[in-house]
Amino acid sequence: MNIIVSFALLPSLLLFGAGCDVSRISDFVKPPESSSQAPSSLGGLTSKQTAERIVLVPGSVIVMKQGFKGIAGPLVEKLGFGGGEGTRNIVIRSFSPTVKADIEWKLTAKVPANPKDLKDSGIRQTVGAIIGVNLFTSHTLYLPGYWVEGDRDANASSAIWLSQDVFENLAASKSGTLDFGILDLKQTGALNVAKELTRTLDRLKASADRQKKDVNFIEADPEPSDWTLKINGTDATVQVLKARNWFGEIVVLNSKKNPLVLKVTLNPLALAALDTAVGSAFLANGLGYEITELKDVK
């Protein structure tokens, strides 16, 4: 059957702390949540049923919003792999639920035509592919802000999904381990040419090493939430799991066969310790994202 959906996120006070201005790191609209038991707009299906019936097939498109804003823009241009405020269209090449996936993507972004005048912007398109996404056992994400042009190996990551291992742990016990991949040298290799980013990552790693707990230990909310997502042109309500660790918060489609990470928001408390403004802005705005629409799903 055809399915269709939209989004929202209320940052957790547990993660972000009272008084933190989360709007500084997220410019996405956050619609109010509805009851997790409310029927969706899809023929009376519950939000859980709607989430579980979304089927990705070759040619399905995932529409993602992300951006490198303000002072991070010039750094993105220096890295040479795209940037600015943009929309990333991710097309499914192949998708075997709980096993593996191959995807290709195109980022269309506004970038400064004149580095000295951020208001003077042009359009840039960057394309690439991620091959061999591990949807079975991986405990590491591969955030799109680290994707560079050309065909790239997924490096045993689950990219923008949770693997079966991670999802089943979160669904059953409300906890598990998940590496956001932010400090993974296999993923940051192409980016380390920028001294600003290298210093930022070094300081983030040092801060993570000082923590007294496992920074990859992730905990989910006790109950699922509702989320809106546009699917095949129609707004509908899907059920999601919200979970967080030291690095940030994720919102995941509550579907064993398609646990797509719909939103990533980095933890501003973790970034607050960094004193490299440009690098911090890159991490906060560039690595966070939100999926706003699914097209051509079954």
Secondary structure, 3 states (H helix, E strand, C coil): CCCCCCCCCCCCHHHHCCCCCHHHCCCCCCCCCCCCCCECCCCCCEHHHHHHCCCCCCCCEEEEEEECCCCHHHHHHHHCCCCCEEEEEEEEEEEECCCEEEEEEEEEEEEEEECCEEEEEEEEEEEEEEEEEECCCCCECCCHHHCCCEEEECCCCCCCECCHHHHHHHHHHCEEECECCCCCHHHHHHHCCCHHHHHHHHHHHHHHHHCCCCCCEEEECCCCEEEEEEECCEEEEEEEEEEECCCEEEEEECCCCCCEEEEEEECHHHHHCCCCHHHHHHHHHHCCEEEEEEECCC
